[in-house]
Amino acid sequence: MNKKTEQKLWGGRFSEPTDAFVEAFTASVEFDQRMFRQDIQGSRAHAQMLTRVGVLSQADCDVILKGLDQVEKEIENGLFEWSVSREDVHMNIEARLTEIVGDAGKRLHTGRSRNDQVATDIRLYLREQIAFIIAEIRRLQEGMLELAEKEADTIMPGFTHLQVAQPVTFGHHLMAWFEMMHRDAGRLQDCAARMNVMPLGSAALAGTSYPLDRHYTAELLGFNDVCRNSLDGVSDRDFAIEFCAAGALIMTHLSRFSEELVLWSSAQFAFIHLPDRFCTGSSIMPQKKNPDVPELVRGKTGRVNGHLVSLLTLMKSQPLAYNKDNQEDKEPLFDTIDTLRGSLRAFADMVPAIQSRKENMYKAAKQGFSTATDLADYLVVKGLPFRDAHEVVGKAVAYGVEQGKDLSEMSLEELQQFSEIITEDVFDVLTLEGSVAARKHIGGTAPDQVRQAIADARQRMSE
């Protein structure tokens, strides 16, 4: 038998070595080696369980655990030699373990398959990464709350269709982003809960004849339960798809936020100042200060959306149970994780350092007749039906456009030509301050409500 075939841990059935190109083409070790800790963690638990049920001797278990410790240290210290010929993280670690401890290492794979092994490793790895990502979301939320508190009274225009609609406070606007991030964190928590069941023990697809204690292994690995069907346990990647869907929503929210930061930092808006450390310059135009961080996050959203579609497409036609197609789940998943962590870290660092340009925001809010709705509400309170009030204000706005005057700049006589029920008190609602202060219900933009929303948000985050 060819020596190269003998090196394969599964090579007994084969009479010729794997083609060199095919070997490299089918290997996953270059990207799945990042799961080495989880693979070793799973192997430790599996060895302890096999010993508990009498499949492994205590002596073999002790040797295996010691050997796994050595393998882990070699990898951590950069001394481990990863081999494409050993295909993946599992075979590389098992082969090295066997080199260290001999026959005991060959017994470790009893009662398991790479199919349930990789499904377990991915869940362990993703569970850890979700915790890191949620922590970054929380850090970003804290930055949002910090900035919103500073800007609770800062008036800016609120937009619909990117046209001035009604005045709001900058603090209120920031709290909208907080709420989006809060739902994003909740989606990740839900995903983690559904994912936290253990495939190990499903073996290749049908389970195993060995008397495994799967619940004991699950307890050692921190899983809440075991997968209830072996076919499902080894073959589905819905948990990875769910994570990428949650990731796509996170990136979509960050992308929308990015779009506003890019607009607001432009000379045309000049609503905010981004610190220099989050921007870059131009190689040819010395005056430029480019908002590269939000621009790049906006751009990276496309790759995460693409990874979601990639995984959905990967799974859509697979028959049960495991297929080699599933090797393609890792790179989209890993890149989604890396992109989320990097984007959230950048935003969590940047958001608290944003400085508002209050005068520019205030000036912009006075343009575009942003208190028109307040005038309509005023007329309704005076007894005019809303649709009639809407028409009156529309005519007043048309007059303002013609005269180049905002509603608040018109005299009482000018306003009364549209409705006789308008009196001097109208100017209390036509000011920007009066407009935002009037919206003092839960969820409104009034400064006091913004401060209450911040306090409530901090309470929710602590629960």
FIFI-655335 format. One record per residue: residue in three letters; x, y, z of N, C-alpha, C in turn. Coordinates in steps of 0.02 Angstrom, whole numbers, plus 32768, in hexadecimal, padded with zeros to 4 digits. Layout:
% FIFI-655335
alaXYZXYZXYZ...
END
This chain:
% FIFI-655335
met802A7FC48000800080008000802C803E8000asn801780707FDB803D80AE7FD7804380CE801Clys808080E68029808E8104806A8061813F8079lys805381678045802981A2804F7FE3818E8064thr7FC8815780487F87813F805B7F87812880A4glu7FBE810980BA7FC380F180FF7FC0812A8131gln7FD48166811D7FD4819E814A7F8E81B88158lys7F5E81A8812B7F1A81BD81357EFA8193816Bleu7ED981B4819B7EB9818F81D17E7D816781B8trp7E658178817B7E2D8153815F7E42812A8122gly7E83811F81187E9D810580D87E9780BB80CCgly7E7B809480FB7E7A804C80F37E57803380B5arg7E248055809E7DFC803D80667E1B80508022phe7E4D807D80237E65809A7FE47EA580787FCDser7EAB80747F8A7EE480517F6C7F1580807F4Aglu7F0580C17F477F3380F17F2B7F2D81337F52pro7F62815B7F527F6081997F787F3281CC7F59thr7F1C81FA7F827EF382317F6A7F1D825D7F3Casp7EFF82727F047F2082A07ED77F3582DE7EFEala7F7082F87EEF7F8B83317F157F5E836E7F11phe7F43837B7ED57F1683B47ECF7ED683A87EF6val7EBA836C7EF17E7C835C7F147E8783617F5Fglu7EC1834B7F757ED1834F7FBD7ECE83977FD5ala7EED83C47FAF7EED840A7FC27EA884297FBAphe7E8584147F857E4384317F757E10841F7FABthr7E1583E37FC67DE383CC7FF77DF683DA803Fala7E3383F0804B7E4A83FD808F7E2A843C80ABser7E1F843D80EB7E028478810D7E2E84928145val7E678473814E7E90848381897EA884CB8189glu7EAE84EA814E7EC7852F814D7E96855F816Ephe7E56854E816F7E27857B81907E06855E81CEasp7E00851B81D37DDE8501820E7E0C84F7824Agln7E4E8504823F7E7C84FE82777E6D853182AEarg7E478566829F7E37859682D37E0A85768309met7DEE853B82FB7DC48519832D7DEC84E78357phe7E2E84EE83597E5684BA837A7E4484B383C4arg7E3884EB83E67E2784E7842D7DE584C18437gln7DB584D0840D7D7484AE84137D7B84648402asp7DA5845483D17DAE840E83BF7DCF83E883F9ile7DFF840684187E2183E684527DF183E3848Dgln7DCA841784977D99841884CD7D6783DE84C4gly7D4F83D584877D21839E847A7D41835A8483ser7D81835484707DA4831484777DAF830384C1arg7DBE833584E97DC6832985317D85830D854Eala7D4E832E853E7D0D831885597CFC82D38540his7D0982C585007CF9828484E47D22824D8506ala7D62825B85127D8D822A85347D74821D857Bgln7D618250859E7D48824885E37D06822085E4met7CDC822D85B27C9D820885AF7CA981BF859Eleu7CD681B1856E7CE5816C855C7D0181468598thr7D27816785C17D42814885FE7D0A813B8630arg7CDD816A86367CA5816486657C7A81278655val7C70811986137C4580E185FF7C6C80A085F4gly7CAE80A186007CD6806585FD7CF2805385B9val7CEC808085897D08807285467D53807F8545leu7D6A80B185697DB180C085717DC680B085B8ser7E04809A85C07E1F809186037E3380D48620gln7E3680D886627E4C811686827E938127866Eala7EBD80F486657F02810086527F058120860Dasp7EDE810585DE7EDC8123859B7EC2816B859Dcys7E8E817685C57E7181B985CA7EA581EA85E4asp7EC981D686177EFC820386347F3282158601val7F4681E385DB7F7981EE85A87F5E821C8571ile7F208210855C7F01823A85287EFB8282853Fleu7EE3828D857B7EDB82D185947F1E82F58599lys7F5182D285B07F9382EF85B37FAD82FF856Dgly7FA282D1853E7FB882DD84F97F94831884D9leu7F52831E84E77F2C835684CC7F46839984E8asp7F5A839885277F7883D485457FB783E9851Egln7FDF83B6850D801D83C484E8800E83DF84A3val7FDD83C184817FCA83D8843E7FB384218441glu7F8A843184727F70847584797FA984A68484lys7FD8849484AE801184C184BB803C84CA847Cglu804584958456806C849A8418804A84CB83E7ile800884C683E27FE484F383B47FE9853A83CDglu7FDE8545840D7FE085898429802485A98422asn8058857F8426809D8599842280B9859A83DBgly808F858983A980A4858B836480D385538351leu80D4851C8377810184E4836980DF84AB8344phe809E84B0833C8078847A831D807E847F82D1glu8089844782B0808F84468268804D842F8249trp8028845F822E7FE9844E820C7FF8843081C8ser7FD483FA81B87FE083D6817A7FA183D38150val7FA783E881117F6E83E480E37F5C839A80D7ser7F8E836E80D87F80832880CB7F5483098102arg7F528329813B7F26831281717EE283368170glu7ED7835C813D7E96837681297E7883AD8154asp7E6F83A081947E4983CF81BD7E6583D48203val7E4783FE822B7E5F840882707E5983C88298his7E2583A1828C7E19836482B37E50833082A7met7E5E832382677E9082F082577ED68306826Aasn7EE4834682637F25835F82777F31835582C1ile7EFF836682E97F07835F83327F0A83158345glu7EDE82ED83297EDE82A6833A7F1F82848326ala7F38829482EB7F77827682D47FB182898302arg7FB482C983147FEA82DF83407FE382BF8385leu7FA582BA839D7F9A829A83DE7FB3825283DDthr7FA4822F83A77FBA81E983A1800681E4839Eglu80268215837D80708216837D808B821D83C4ile8068824283ED808082508431807182158460val803381FA845E801E81C98491801781828476gly801E817884358019813484197FD2811B8412asp7FC880DB84217F8880BB84137F4D80DB8438ala7F5980F884717F22811984957F038150846Bgly7F2C817284447F1281A684177EE4818A83E2lys7EF1814C83CD7EC7812D839A7E82811983B6arg7E7E811383F77E3F80FE84167E0F81398423leu7E2A8176841E7E0281B1842E7DC581B88400his7DCB81A483C27D9681B083927D5D817D8397thr7D62815083C77D2E811E83D27CEB814083DFgly7CB8812C83BA7C75814583C77C67818B83ACarg7C9381A583837C8581E683657C9E81E6831Dser7C89821982F87C9C822282B27CB2826A82AAarg7CD6827882757CE582BE82677CA482E6825Basn7C7082C382477C3082E582397C1383048278asp7C0F82DD82AE7BF482FA82EC7C2983238310gln7C69831383027C9F833983217CA083818308val7C9C838A82C67C9E83CE82AB7C5F83F582BDala7C2683D382BD7BE883F582D07BEB840E8317thr7C0D83E783427C1683FD83887C488436838Dasp7C80842F83697CB38464836C7C9884A78356ile7C7184A7831F7C5684E783067C298506833Aarg7C0084DF835A7BD284FA838C7BF9851683C8leu7C2C84F283DD7C55850B84147C76854D8402tyr7C91854E83C57CB4858B83AE7C8385C583A6leu7C4B85B883877C1B85EE837B7BFC860783BCarg7BF185DA83EA7BD785EE842C7C068620844Eglu7C468613844A7C78864084677C7986828442gln7C76867F84007C7986BC83D87C3B86E883E1ile7C0286C983E97BC586EF83F57BCB87178436ala7BE986F984687BF4871C84A87C208759849Dphe7C55875284757C81878B84667C5C87C28441ile7C3387AD84107C0F87DE83E77BDC88038410ile7BB887DF843A7B87880184667BA988338493ala7BE4882184AC7C0A884F84D77C1C888F84B1glu7C2E888984717C3D88C484497BFF88ED843Bile7BC688CC84307B8788F184277B7889188467arg7B8188F984A07B74891C84E07BA2895784E8arg7BE0894F84D37C0F898784D97BFA89C084ABleu7BE389AF846F7BCA89E184417B8C8A03845Egln7B5F89DC847C7B2389F9849A7B358A2984D3glu7B668A1784FA7B7C8A4485307B958A868513gly7BBA8A8284DC7BD18ABF84BB7B988AE884A0met7B658AC784857B2A8AEB846D7B068B0E84A6leu7AFF8AEC84DF7ADE8B0B85187B058B468533glu7B478B3E85357B728B74854B7B6A8BB2851Fleu7B6A8BA884DE7B638BE084B07B1C8BFC84B1ala7AEA8BD184B57AA48BE884B77A978C1384F4glu7AB78C01852B7AAE8C2985687AC98C6F855Flys7B028C75853E7B208CB685317AF58CDF8501glu7AD28CBD84D57AAE8CDF849E7A628CDC84A6ala7A4B8CD284E47A038CCC84EF79DD8D0B84DCasp79FD8D4684E179DC8D8584D179EF8DA0848Cthr7A1C8D7F84697A348D9884297A008D8F83F3ile79E88DC583D679B38DC183A479D18DB9835Emet79B48D8C833879C98D7F82F3798B8D7182CApro79908D74828879568D618260794D8D15825Dgly790F8D00826478FF8CBA825678EA8CB6820Dphe78FB8C7F81EC78EF8C7A81A578C08C408194thr78988C498161787B8C11813C78898C2080F2his78988BEC80CD78AB8BF4808678E88C22807Fleu79108C2780B479498C5480B879358C9D80AEgln78F68CAB80BC78DC8CF080BC78CC8D028105val78D78D41811678C88D57815A787F8D4A816Aala78738D2781A2782F8D1481B578198D3881F4gln78378D26822D78278D45826D78688D4A8296pro786B8D7A82C378A68D7E82EE78A88D458320val78E28D2B832B78ED8CF9835F792C8D0D8385thr793D8CE783B8797D8CF283D979AF8CBE83C2phe79ED8CD283C27A238CA483AE7A238C6883DDgly7A168C75841D7A148C3D844D79DE8C0B843Bhis79A48C248425796D8BF8841179828BCF83D4his79A38BEE83A679BA8BCB836979EA8B93837Cleu7A188BA183A97A488B6E83BE7A258B3483E1met79F08B43840679CC8B0E842979A88ADF83F8ala79998AF883BC797D8ACB838979B08A958377trp79EF8AAA83717A238A7983617A2F8A4A839Cphe7A288A6483D87A2E8A38841379FA8A008410glu79BB8A128400798689E083FE799489AA83C9met79AE89BF839079BE898E835C79F4895E8375met7A27897983957A5C894F83B07A43892183E7his7A128939840E79F78910844479D388D38427arg79AD88DD83F2798D88A483D179C0887583B2asp79F6889283977A2B886983797A4A883B83AEala7A58885683E87A74882D841E7A4387F68432gly7A038807843479D187D5844679CD879D8413arg79D487AE83D379D3877A839F7A0E874A83A8leu7A48876583B97A82873A83C37A78870D8400gln7A59872884357A4C86FF846F7A1C86C7845Fasp79E986D6843779BA86A1842279DE866C83F8cys7A09868483CB7A2F865683A07A5B862883CBala7A7D864583FB7AA9861D84267A8285E9844Eala7A4785FB84657A1F85CB848B7A0985908460arg79F3859D842279DF856783F67A1A853C83E1met7A54855B83DB7A90853883C37AAF850B83F9asn7AA0851A84387AC584FB846F7AAD84B48480val7AA9848A844C7A9B844384557AD3841D8433met7AE383E3844D7B2183C084397B1583888406pro7B37838D83CC7B338357839B7B5D831A83ACleu7B91832283D47BC082EB83E07B9B82AE83FAgly7BAB827583DD7B87823783EC7B59822483B3ser7B4E825383847B27824283487B5182168319ala7B93821883257BC381F382FB7BBD820982B3ala7BC381DB82837BC281EF823D7B7D82078227leu7B4981E3823D7B0581F6822C7AD081D08254ala7AE18194826D7AAE8167828A7AB7815C82D4gly7AE5818182F37AF6817283387B2B813B833Bthr7B33811D83747B6880EB837D7B4F80B383AAser7B6F807983A47B5D804083CE7B7F80428412tyr7BAE806F841B7BCF8075845C7BA18096848Epro7BA7808484CE7B79809E85017B8C80E48518leu7B86811484EC7B9B815884FC7B6C8179852Easp7B8881A385587B6081CD85857B638214856Aarg7B378222853B7B39826285177B2B829D8546his7AFF829285757AEE82CA85A37B2A82DC85CFtyr7B5282AA85E07B8F82B986077BBF82E385DDthr7BC982D0859E7BF482F785727BD9833D8569ala7B98834385607B79838585597B8583B08597glu7B80839185D07B8C83B5860F7BD483CE8612leu7C0483A485FF7C4A83B886007C5783F285D0leu7C3383F485987C3F842785657C118464856Cgly7BE58463859E7BBB849D85AA7B8084A2857Cphe7B6B846A855C7B2F846B85337AF18461855Easn7ABA8480854A7A7C847A85707A5984378564asp7A668419852B7A4483DB85197A6D83B984E1val7A55837F84CA7A74835C84937A45835E8457cys7A61835B841B7A37835683DF7A0E831683E2arg79CE831B83D379A082E483DD799D82B483A2asn79BC82C7836A79BB829C832F7A01829E8310ser7A1D826383077A63825F82F07A6B827A82A9leu7A3A826D827D7A3E828782397A3E82D38239asp7A1282F082607A0D833882657A4C83558285gly7A65833282B97A9E834C82DE7ADC835782B5val7AE8832A82857B26832F825E7B1E8358821Eser7ADF836282077AD8837B81C37ABF83C381BDasp7A9B83DC81EE7A7F841F81E57AAF845481FEarg7AAC848D81DD7AD384C781F17AA5850381FAasp7A6784F6820E7A37852D82167A4E855E824Bphe7A738546827D7A8C857382B17ABE85A68294ala7AE7858F82647B1785BC82447AF285EE8217ile7ABE85D681F57A96860281CB7A72863681F6glu7A56861F822E7A34864E825B7A6486838274phe7AA1866E82867AD3869E829C7AE386D08265cys7AEC86B882287AFD86E681F17AC3871481E1ala7A8586FC81EB7A4B872881E17A4B875F8216ala7A59874D82547A5E878082897A9887AF827Agly7ACF879382617B0987BC824F7AFA87EC8217ala7AD387D581E57AC0880181AE7A96883B81C6leu7A6A882E81F67A41886482127A6D8895823Aile7A9C887C825F7ACA88A882847AEF88D58253met7B0A88B7821F7B3088DE81EF7B02890F81C9thr7AC488FC81BC7A958929819C7A88896681C8his7A80895B82087A77899382367AB589BF8239leu7AEF89A0823D7B2D89C7823D7B3689ED81FCser7B2089CE81C57B2789EF81847AFA8A2C8180arg7ABE8A2881997A918A62819A7AAE8A9981C6phe7AC88A8681FF7AE98AB6822B7B258AD58208ser7B4B8AAB81E57B868AC381BF7B728AF7818Bglu7B3C8AE981687B258B1781347B168B5C8152glu7AF88B5D818D7AE98B9D81AD7B2A8BC081C3leu7B588B9A81DE7B978BB981F47BBD8BD681B9val7BBC8BB381817BDD8BCC81457BBC8C0E812Eleu7B7A8C0E812C7B568C4B81187B628C838149trp7B5A8C7481887B5E8CA881BC7BA38CC781C3ser7BD68CA081B27C1B8CBB81B87C308CE18179ser7C068CE281457C178D0681087C0F8D518112ala7C2F8D7880E87C2A8DC180EB7BE38DD880DEgln7BBD8DB280B87B798DC680A77B4A8DC180E3phe7B568D90810F7B2E8D8A814C7B528DAB8187ala7B908D9481937BBA8DAE81CA7B968DA9820Dphe7B758D7082197B528D6582587B808D4B828File7BB38D25827A7BDF8D0582AB7C288D0C8297his7C528D0182C97C9A8CFE82BE7CB18CB882D2leu7CD08C9582A37CEF8C5482B37D388C5F82C4pro7D518C4582FC7D978C4E830D7DC58C3582D5asp7DFE8C5482D07E2E8C44829A7E438BFB829Aarg7E458BDD82D57E5E8B9882D97E308B6582B7phe7DF38B7A82A67DC58B4E82837DBD8B61823Acys7DE98B8C82217DE48BA581DD7E288B9F81BBthr7E288BA8817A7E678BAA81547E658BE48124gly7E9E8BF281047EA38C2980D57EA78C10808Dser7EB08C3F80617EB68C3080197EFF8C368004ser7F138C0C7FD47F588C0E7FBC7F648C4A7F8Dile7F2D8C687F767F358C9F7F467F138CE07F5Cmet7EDF8CD97F867EB98D157F9B7EC78D227FE4pro7EF18D517FF47F088D5B80397ED18D70806Agln7E9A8D8A80517E658DA2807D7E378D6A8096lys7E3D8D2E80787E0C8CFA80857E158CD980C9lys7DDB8CC980E77DD88CA081247DA08C6E8118asn7DB38C3181097D838C0080F37D6B8BD4812Dpro7D298BCA81347D0E8BA0816A7D148B56815Aasp7D518B3D81597D5D8AFA81407D3E8AC3816Bval7D3B8ACC81AD7D208A9781D77CD68A8A81C6pro7CAB8ABC81C87C658AAD81B57C5E8A98816Dglu7C878AB481407C828A9F80FA7C938A5580F2leu7CC78A3F81157CDD89FA810F7CAA89CA812Eval7C8F89DE81677C5B89B581867C1F89AF8158arg7C0C89E681397BD589E581097BE589B480D0gly7C2389B480B97C36898780837C39893E8099lys7C4F893180D77C5588ED80EF7C1288CC80F9thr7BDD88F380FC7B9A88D681047B8B88A780CAgly7BA288B9808E7B95888F80547BB2884A805Aarg7BEE884480787C0C8802807C7BE787D680AEval7BCE87F480E47BA887CD81147B6587B780F7asn7B4387E480D47B0687D180B17B1487988080gly7B4C879C805E7B5F8767802F7B6C87258052his7B8A8727808D7B9686E980B27B5586C780C6leu7B2386EF80D87AE286D380E97AC486AF80ADval7AC586CF80747AAB86AF80377AD486718026ser7B15867480317B41863B80227B2D85FF804Cleu7B218609808C7B1085D180B77ACA85B680A8leu7A9C85E3809B7A5985CC80887A5C85A18048thr7A8385B780187A8A85927FDA7AAF85507FE5leu7AE0855180117B06851580227AD884DD803Amet7AA784EF80647A7E84BC80847A4084A9805Blys7A2E84D0802A79EA84CA800E79DC84887FECser7A0E84657FD27A0184287FAB7A2383EB7FC9gln7A3B83EE80057A6083B680217A328380803Cpro7A3A834380267A14830C80457A3482FB8088leu7A0E82DC80B47A2A82C580F37A59828A80E6ala7A93828181077AA482AB81407ADE82D9812Ctyr7B1A82CC81467B5382F881387B6A82F280F0asn7B7D832B80D37B9C832D80917BD983598094lys7C08834D80677C45837480657C3883BF8059asp7BFE83CD803B7BEA841380317BF3843C8071asn7BE5841B80AA7BE4844080EA7C28845A80FFgln7C5C844280DE7C9E845F80EA7C9E84A980D8glu7C7284BC80AA7C6E850280937C48852F80C3asp7C33851480FC7C10853E812D7C3F856A8155lys7C7E8556815B7CAA8576818C7CC585BA8176glu7CDC85C081397CF985FF81247CC586398125pro7C88862E810C7C56866481147C478674815Dleu7C42863F81857C33864981CC7C6B866E81EFphe7CA9865881E37CE2867782047CEA86C081EEasp7CE086CD81AE7CE7871281967CB0873F81B2thr7C74872381B97C3E874981D87C50875C8220ile7C6B872C82447C80873982897CB58770828Basp7CE8876982627D1F879A82617D0687DF824Dthr7CDA87E2821C7CC0882282047C968843823Bleu7C6C881C825B7C43883882917C6E885282CAarg7C9E882A82DE7CC8884083177CEF887F8306gly7D0B888282CA7D3188BD82B67D0588FB82AFser7CCB88F3828F7C9F892C82857C84894782C6leu7C6F891A82F27C55892F83337C8B894F835Earg7CC68934835B7CFD895283827D0A8999836Aala7D0C89A283287D1989E5830D7CE38A178323phe7CA48A01831F7C6D8A2E83337C6D8A3A837Eala7C7A8A0783A57C7B8A0F83EE7CB18A408403asp7CE98A4183DF7D1F8A7183EE7D0D8AB783D5met7CEA8ABB839C7CDF8AFB837B7CA48B228396val7C6C8B0183A47C2E8B2483B47C338B5383EFpro7C528B3E84277C558B6D84607C7F8BAB8451ala7CAA8BA7841D7CD78BDF840C7CB88C0F83D9ile7C7B8C0083C17C5A8C2D83917C498C6F83B3gln7C578CA583917C468CE883AB7C108D07837Fser7BDC8D21839E7BA78D4183777BB98D8A8368arg7BA18DA383307BA78DEA831F7B618E088327lys7B538E1983657B0F8E2B837A7AF28E648351glu7B1A8E9683437B008ED1831F7AE88EBD82D9asn7B0F8E9382B87AFC8E7D82757ABD8E528276met7AB98E2682A77A7D8DFD82AE7A3F8E2982B8tyr7A468E5982E57A0D8E8582F679F88EAD82B8lys7A298EC882957A1A8EEF825979F68EC58225ala7A0C8E87821D79ED8E5B81EC79A68E498200ala799B8E43824179578E32825979268E6A824Clys793F8EA7824579128EE1823879008EE681EEgln79208EBE81C579118EBE817E78DF8E87816Egly78BB8E908137788E8E5B8121784C8E588147phe783B8E8C816C77FA8E90818E77EF8E5481BCser78218E4781E6781F8E0B821077E98E0E8246thr77CD8E4A825577988E4E828877528E508269ala774D8E3F822A770C8E40820876D98E13822Bthr76EF8DD7824076C28DA9826276AC8DC682A5asp76D88DEB82C676C68E0B8305768F8E3E82FBleu76928E6382C4765E8E9482B5761B8E7082A7ala761E8E38828475E18E12827775C48DF882B8asp75EE8DDE82E475D68DC6832575B88DFF834Etyr75D68E39834A75BD8E74836D75768E858355leu756A8E82831475298E9182F874F58E5D830Cval750A8E1F831074DD8DE9832674C78DF5836Eval74F78E07839974E68E1683DF74B58E5083E2lys74BA8E7E83B4748C8EB783B274478EA48396gly743F8E66837E73FE8E50836873F88E42831Eleu742B8E4D82F774278E4182AF74338DF782A0pro740B8DD7827674188D918263745E8D8B8244phe747E8D51825074C48D4A823B74CD8D5581F0arg74A08D3A81C774A98D41817F74A48D8A816Aasp74788DB0818B74748DF8817D74B38E1B8195ala74CB8E0681CF75098E2381EA75438E1581BBhis75458DD981A0757A8DC5817175798DF48134glu753F8E03811B75398E2E80E1754F8E7580F2val753B8E8E812C754F8ED28141759A8ED88144val75BA8EA6816476038EA9816C76258EA28129gly760A8E7980FD76268E7380BB76288EB58096lys75F38EDB809C75F08F1D807C76228F4D809Dala76298F4880DE76598F72810176A08F6280EBval76AE8F2380E276F18F0E80CB76FD8F278085ala76CB8F21805976D28F3A801476E28F868015tyr76C18FA9804176CE8FF1804877168FFD8061gly772C8FD3809177708FDA80AB77A48FCD8076val77988F9B804C77C68F8D801577CB8FC97FE7glu77938FE77FD8779090217FAC77B4905D7FCAgln77AB9066800B77C790A1802D780D90958049gly7823905580497864904580667864904A80B1lys782C903980D17825903D811A78118FFA8138asp78308FEA817178198FB0819777D98FC381BBleu77B38F9281D177758FA081F677828FCB8234ser77B88FBC825677C78FE1829477DB90298286glu77ED903882477802907C823577C890A6821Cmet778D90898213775390AF81FC773490D58236ser7716910E822676F29134825976B091148267leu76919129829F764F910E82AF761D911F8278glu7622915B825C75F4916F822875FC914281EAglu763A913181DB7645910681A1762690C181ACleu762D90A681E87612906581F675C6906681F9gln75AA909D8211756190A18218753E90A581D5gln756290B581A0754190B6815E752E90708148phe7549903E816975398FF9815875058FDB8188ser75028FF781C574CF8FE081F574C79015822Bglu748A90288238747D905C826A7484904382B1ile7486900082BA748A8FE682FE74D28FE68318ile75018FFA82EF75468FFF8305754E903D832Fthr756C9035836A7578906E839775C2907083AAglu75D290A083D7761790AC83E9763B906F8405asp761590438426763590088444764F8FD68411val76438FE183D1765C8FB4839D76A78FB1839Dphe76C78FE883B177108FE983AD77318FBC83E2asp77098FA7841477248F77844577308F338425val770A8F2383F177128EE183D2773B8EE58392leu77458F218378776B8F27833A77B78F298346thr77CC8F30838578138F2E8393782B8EE58393leu786A8EDB838378868E98838378838E7A83CAglu78948EA483FB78948E8C8440784E8E768456gly781B8E9F844377D78E8D845477C08E4E8431ser77D78E4583F377C38E0983CD77DD8DC983EEval781E8DC783FE78398D8A841C781F8D7F8463ala78168DB6848877FF8DB084CE77B88D9484D1ala77908DA1849D774B8D8B849D77458D3F8495arg77788D1F847B77758CD7846F77938CB284ABlys776D8CB484E077868C9C852177698C598537his774A8C36850877318BF38517776A8BC08512ile775E8B83852877908B4E852377A28B4484D9gly77E28B4684CA77F98B3E848677FF8B7F8460gly77EB8BB7848177EF8BF8846078338C178465thr783B8C508442787D8C6F843B788B8CA5846Fala785B8CB2849B78668CE584CF78A48CD584F8pro78CD8D068508790B8CF9852D79008CD1856Dasp78CC8CE0859278BF8CBA85CF78B08C7185C0gln788C8C658589787E8C20857678BD8BFC855Eval78E98C20853D79298C03852879518BED8565arg79538C18859779798C0685D479598BC985F7gln79168BC785F778F48B8E861579028B4F85ECala79038B5585AA79128B1C857F79588B01858Cile79878B2F859879CC8B1A85A779CE8AF485E8ala79AA8B0D861B79A98AEB865C79898AA68655asp79528AA2862F79318A628624795F8A3285FEala79848A4C85CE79B18A2285A679E88A0585D2arg7A038A2D85FE7A378A13862B7A1C89DD8658gln79DD89E5866D79BE89B2869779B589718670arg799E897786317994893B860879D6891785FBmet7A0B893D85F17A4C891E85E47A6788F98621ser7A53890F865C7A6C88F0869A7A4588B186ADglu7A0C88A7868D79E2886D86A079FC882D8682
END
